Amino acid sequence: MPTLPNGIPIPEVPLSFVPVKAGEVLHLGPLTCRIMEDGSNTDNRIGVAELIMPPKTPGPPPHWHEMHDETFFITQGTVRFHVPEPGNPGADKKIVDAKTGDYMV
């Protein structure tokens, strides 16, 4: 096993390569979702999907995941997020318009 200069071992982990047009493609109404990593190659530590939304499509629907967090990297256009106030589910939601290059967690 290779090691760092200080002697700490570096585990050999296989790489997962997904070419540009590969991955499972799902059509969800007007949305196209390409699954690039479903967690099966990373011991469920990470999953990656590309979501293509036509112009004027509402942003992601309100939802919640019990077992993982979700991030969004905007590569083109603007996506509107409705962000609930923590601890106040009935409150008005903050609106965030994320633009090209923005990152949302």
Protein Blocks (a to p, Z undefined) as FASTA:
>chain_A
ZZdfkopacdddddddddfkgcjdddehjbccddfbgolmnoomaccddddddehiacdd
ddddfkbccddddfehjdddddddehilkbccddddddehiacZZ
